[in-house]
Amino acid sequence: MDAPAATAWLVVGVVLGVLAVTALVSAVALSRHRPGPGSGRPPAPVDDLAEFLEHPPGTRPQAPRASGWTALAPAEPVPPAGDRQRPGSALAALCVAALALVGTAAAVAAATAEGAPQPRAAGVSSPPAGGVVAELAVGGLVLEPRAVGVTATYPEVRLSTGGGAPRLELRLPTYNCLAAEAPADPVAAGCIATPVEHAVLEGEDLAVTRDGAGWVVSGTAETVLRPGGSAPAATGRAYALELTVEPDGPPAADGTRAARGELRLGTGSAPVLAERSRVRAAG
């Protein structure tokens, strides 16, 4: 049980305990003030015949008359014992009602606290010590299917994690092709070039984690257009991005190594072209 649910049950238990003690005290007080077995019973009936035979009319001595005026007002009626107000009963009933209400509220609160989904912590980037710089070329992939043909792209990626701040720059040359797949050479296949899309992912928008000798990079790429001499214009398109990359082969004279891996972008995926991709890692 998590901390909020345990705290809720503790508070509810204290309240229920107080109400239970109050109800018990009220019940004891009510039992002490309850009338005895002989109280409230009507007097035993009188045998009129025996009284007449023992004292015939005219033989009973007359009691002296009281002096003063005779009270003509009727005597104040005495309420039956069952109709007398009992404060203890009302208090006990209130305690029972309060117990029922608090119990119901406790059940609802506990069910809500235990059943509610707990918030998950956001993914934390874990860039390699010292950073990594990769210049990657990716094979052709289908960026978006069309009613006739596809929009294909041939991504270019630059990944850096210098200073522990990951940054990914994505360049997407795109082509409209009358084909079901992205052709190896869009120009030779007669595809029509469309404006190049760009995206930058950095900071909390980009997750970089170590995976053995390589890295896994993920995020959402929101693309823009960069017309010559104009400010970037948002395309309104966002693509889920997942890149796996790792060094491949011996290091070159400049300290870089070939890179291999795979890029998943939107609905398509394509391999990293090792012959055109380089990675430099430290740490």
N, C-alpha and C positions, 0 to 999 in steps of 0.2 A: 504494500500500500504506500502511495507516495505521501510526501509531507502535507500538502493541502488537505487530502482526505483524512489523514490521521488527526490533524488539528481540528477539522470539522467534527469528527466523532468525539474528540475529547471535550469540546465545548458542549456538544449535545448531551454527553454523559453527565456533565456537571449540572446542567439545567434539569435533566430528568431526575437526578438524585435529589436536588432541592425540592422539586415538586412532589416527589414521592414522600419525603420526610414531612412536608406540609400536609399532605393528605392523611398520613398516619396520625399526626398530632390531632388533626380535626376529628378523625374517627374516634380516638381515645376520649377527647373532650365530649363528644356526642354521647358516648356510652356512659360516662359519669353523670351526665345531666338527664339521662332517660328516666322517666317516672317508674316507680316500683310496680310490682304486680297488682297491688290492691288499689292503686290510685286510679281515679277516673271511672270506677265501676258504679253502677246505680245501686242505691240501698236495697236491702232485702225486703220482700213484700211482707206486709203486716196482715195477720189473721184477724179480720174484722169480727167474725162470729164469736171467737173466744173472748175478744175484748168486750162485746155486747153482753155476753153471759156473765162475765165477772163484774161488770159495772153497768147495771141497767140504767136507762135514762132517769135522771133525777137523783141518782145516788152518788155520782162523782162529785167530789168537792170542787167548788168553783175557784178558779185561780183569780187572784186579785187583778183588777183591771189596771192597766198602766195609765198613769196620769198623763195629761197632755193630749195633743191632737194625734189622731191615728193617721199613719202614713198611708196615703191612697196611691202613691206612685208604685208601679210594679218593680219588683226586685230586678237588679241588673243581671241579665243572663250571663251564665258562665260558659265560655266557648268549650266545645268538646276537646278532649285531650288530643285527638288526632289532628285538629285544626290549628293548634298552637304553632307559632312560627319557631323554627329551629335554625338558628344561624349556622350551627355546625353542619347541618345537612347541605345548606346552600354553598358553604365554603368547600365541602368535600366534593360536591358536584362540579364546582368550578375547577378544582384541582384535577379531577378526572378528565374534564374536557381539555384543559391545558396540556395534560400528558398526551392525550390522543393527537392534538394538533402538533405538538413538538415532535412526537414520534413520526408522524407523517412527513413533516418538513425534513426531519433528519434522514429518512429513507430516500426522499427525492434528492436532497443535497448530496448524500453519499453516492447515489447512483450516478448523478451528474459529474461529480468530481472524479469518480473512478472510471466512468465510461468516456469522459471527454478525452479526445486525443490530445497528447502532450506535444508542444511545439518542438521541432527538431532543430538542432544547431546547424547553421549553414556550413557548407563544405569549406575547409580551410586549405589554401594552397600550400604545397610543400616543395618549393623550388630547390634544386640541388645547391649545395654549398658552393659559393663562388660564381654561380650563374652558368647559363648555357646560351649560346647563340647558334641558331640554325637557319640556313637559307635552303628552302625546300621547293622543288618543282613536283607537281602532282599530275598524274595522268587525267585524261578526260573523264568527266562524270556527268550524269544527267542532273542538272540543277532544278529543272521543273518540266514535267511532261505537258505537252500541248494537245489540242484536239487533233492536229496534224503535225507529227514530228515532236521534237523536244528542244528545250533550251539547254545547250551543253556549255560547260565551262572547264577551264584548264587552270586550276588554282596555283597561285604562287604565295608562299608563306614565309614570313620572317618571324622567328620566335627568339625573344631575349628575356633573361631573368636577372640581369645585372642589378646588384644591390638588393636582391630579394624581392624586387617588384616585377612580376611577370607582365609581359607585353607581347601581343601577337598582332602582326599586321597582315591583312589578307587582301590579295588582289585577284579579281575574278574577271578575266577576259571571257566574254560570253558570245555565243553564236546560236542562231536559230537554224536547226538542221531538219531536213525531211528524212528522218531516220528514227528507228526505235531506240538506238543507243548512241552514245557519244562517239563519233568516228575518231580514229587515231590522228588524222590530219584534217581539221575542219575546212581548211582552204581547199585542199584537193577534193574534198567531198562536196564542194559547192555550198557550204553553209554561209549564211549571211551574218556578218559581224554586227553586234549591238554594243551600246556603250559599256565601258568597263566599270564594274562595281568595286567598291572598296569598303573595308571594315577594319576597325581597330578595337581590340578587346584588351583590357588591362585592369589592374587592381582587383576589386572584389568580383568583377564580371568574368574573370578568367581563373580557372582552377588548374594548377600544374602539380602533378604528383609523380613521385619516383616509382618506376616499375622495373625492378631488376637493373639492367644496364641502360634502360631508356626512360621515357617519360610519357605520361598520358595527359593530354591537354583537352579541356572541355569548356564550353561556354555557348553563348548565343550571339551570332554575328548579325548585327543590324547594318545593312549596307547603305552607302551613299554614292552619288555620282559626283565626279570632279571635272566639270567642263573646263577647258583651258581658259585661264584668266578669270574664272567665276568661283564664287563660294560653293562649298559642297552642298548638294541637294539630296535630302533623304529620299530613298526609293519607297519606303514603307514596307520593305521586305526584311524578314528576319529568319535566319537559318540556324538550326541546331548544329553545332560543330563539335566533333570529337576527333582528335588527332593522336595517333601513337607514333613515336619516333624513337630510334635508337641508333647509335653508331654502328657502322658496318665496315669491316676491313681495317687494315693497318693505317696509322696516321701518315699524312703527307708531310712534306717539308715545312709547310706553314702551320702545322699542328692540327689541322682539320682532318676529319675522317668522312668517308661517304656515309650517307644516312639512308635508312630504309624504314618503312612503316606504312600506315594507311590513314587516309582522311575520309571521314564520313561527314557529308555536308548536305543538309536538306534531305531529299529522298534518295540521293546517290552516294556512291563510295568509289574510291580509286586508290591505287597504291602510290606511295612516294617513289619517285624515279631516282634510284640510287646513283645513276650515272650523271645526274644533273643536280644532286642535292649534297650539301655539306653541313657538318655539325662540328662545333667546337665546344667542348665541355671542360669545366674545371672542377676539381673536388670529387 
